[in-house]
Amino acid sequence: MRLPRKALLRAGCGLGLLLTLAGPAAAGGLEMELACQTRELAGSGRGLEVTVRNRGQETASSLQAVPMYPPGAAPSPTLASLAGGQSASLGLSWGQAETRPGRHCAVLRLDLRDQQQMPLSALGYVCQELGPDGASPLDVQAPPVELAGQGRLTASLRNQGAEPVSLTLRALVPRELAAWPPLRELTLAPGQTRQLSWRLENLSGQVGGRYPLLLLSGLDLSGRRLERVDEVMVTLAPLPNPFRAHLGWWLAALLGLAAWLGGAQWRARRK
């Protein structure tokens, strides 16, 4: 049996290294690497420059950087194609630069197509410190997920600080997946732990592919904005065989049908 070829997209932006497997891809494979950095723009604006390098042999097409967080930026212009061994830059820009002290994160999605025009995507992010360093008191623990069609992601959140915190938590996914609800809001007392879950669905990802999703948390504490990104790896598994999963029911139904047919024939002979 011929297995589908896979394309490899690496997104390394700032502190993050994301690995995505998707496919199918043409012979030679599609391997994309991302590098992100923030930049200041004229007129007190801010921007994000995404350098995309095609490390594979296959040509990628329709490349576009799409902002996912924070809101307010338009997608980058679309790059028609990027041949193997070449690099290109895609830019995102916001109207105003961030001025609040703290740690601020920006998340983007790279959309592209392989030679068979199969849509692929990968996530990238970068975080920036403004003012004195300060860590978030929030601890997030989320195990990897094996997803067969639909499933759930569960995360444990703990406030390790000495003050109550009100926070937002966003589940950001590549376009091959869906997560609901995308935004959660909650308050945690000092030392409190709480578990949250999201419903996940595979929309177009390839079985065997590994797709990282991002949990982006944000809170305000002592005049500082504190954001952090936690990665959760989702591995796509094949759907269970409905016949094997309910073999006992199928056998019972077949036996019942055989008994009914036998009884019908017996009654017909008596007549």
Order of alpha helices (4+ residues) and beta strands (2+ residues): beta-beta-beta-beta-beta-beta-beta-beta-beta-beta-beta-beta-beta-beta-beta-beta-beta-beta-alpha-alpha
